[in-house]
Amino acid sequence: MSSWIPDSVTELGGRADMVQLWLIILMVFWFVACNGAMIYFLMKYKRKGPDDKVLAVRGNHLLEIVWTVVPSIIVIIIFVAGIGVWTDLRTPPDDSFEIRVRGQKWSWSFEYIDPDHEYGENLDGRIVPADLYVPVGRNIRFNMKSNDVLHSMFIPEFRVKEDVVPSMFTHLWFRAEVPGSYNIFCTEYCGDKHSGMLGKVHVLDEATWERFINNEPLDPRDRPLTPVESGENLYVKHNCKGCHSVDGTTTIGPTFKGLMAMQSRDFSNVKAVDFTADGNREAAVENYIMQSIKQPESQLVKGFPAGQMPAFEGIITDNEIADIITYIKSLNKSEE
């Protein structure tokens, strides 16, 4: 059912919506009641002329008690309802499954923490970019930290939002009750490509979750991706496109166009490199790309400032980097 806000898919989200709805109803009721009474009395007791005598009311203790006690009771009811939902939103259940979240310009990454191998031996330590996969009906706890600047994790359908900061860990939790895909937004301005810091939470039914754990295609009808397709998918998922174009356009970082055909490169913090010197130029360029992904600060291309690209060591595997390199090679082939 469509509505003016995203439908909540968590039990706590529904409770939060109910508190908000009653707040709106109360505000509308008292706004109409107070202003309606004011207009009524203004019209009823307005002075009819210069000789009209107006009753001077000096005070009414009963009325004063009523307009003090009744709003106080309403405020207490609102507080109790609100603090109950807020406390539950801030207190993850003890059986929550932990996922470590890292925010960095301009992408999300998620690491599964399963030291007791609740879901077998394939899940603990697995890192996925941008898109998160969780089982339906399971309590999930995020342990979040930023690798650079202030970000903010917001999942509208779950009614959860929390800042992700570089100097401390922050947390949120949810239990999604409806399978589906739900948007992740960064709601704290974090730089030029802030609007592209997007992701998805995929809530999976039991059978699909089992396939995810076993690294199988989520849809049995799907074919495995080719290395080029996988590389392009990683280029999008890690939001490499936010800094590195594929058409020669210079943005925050160097373009990927012509990268494999490059003969040499000048750096601002290390000596210039001649990729043709050792006779195996292609391997030298591949090693340069891998080093630039893992530790970008170690090789700063002249003309581009430091501190723009986070290190992806431990986030992207060597096999994934190989797929990205294959994708970059395919870009160069398309230019020939």
HELIX and SHEET records of a PDB file:
HELIX    1   1 GLU A   11  LYS A   44  1                                  34    
HELIX    2   2 HIS A   61  ARG A   90  1                                  30    
HELIX    3   3 PRO A  156  PHE A  158  5                                   3    
HELIX    4   4 HIS A  194  GLY A  196  5                                   3    
HELIX    5   5 GLU A  206  ILE A  213  1                                   8    
HELIX    6   6 PRO A  227  LYS A  237  1                                  11    
HELIX    7   7 CYS A  240  GLY A  242  5                                   3    
HELIX    8   8 ARG A  281  LYS A  294  1                                  14    
HELIX    9   9 PRO A  296  SER A  298  5                                   3    
HELIX   10  10 ASP A  318  GLU A  335  1                                  18    
SHEET    1   A 5 ILE A 127  PRO A 129  0                                        
SHEET    2   A 5 SER A 107  TYR A 112 -1                                        
SHEET    3   A 5 PHE A  97  GLN A 104 -1                                        
SHEET    4   A 5 ILE A 140  SER A 146  1                                        
SHEET    5   A 5 THR A 170  PHE A 174 -1                                        
SHEET    1   B 5 ASP A 131  PRO A 135  0                                        
SHEET    2   B 5 LEU A 198  LEU A 204  1                                        
SHEET    3   B 5 GLY A 180  CYS A 186 -1                                        
SHEET    4   B 5 HIS A 151  ILE A 155 -1                                        
SHEET    5   B 5 VAL A 160  VAL A 164 -1                                        
SHEET    1   C 2 SER A 264  ARG A 265  0                                        
SHEET    2   C 2 VAL A 273  ASP A 274 -1                                        
END                                                                             
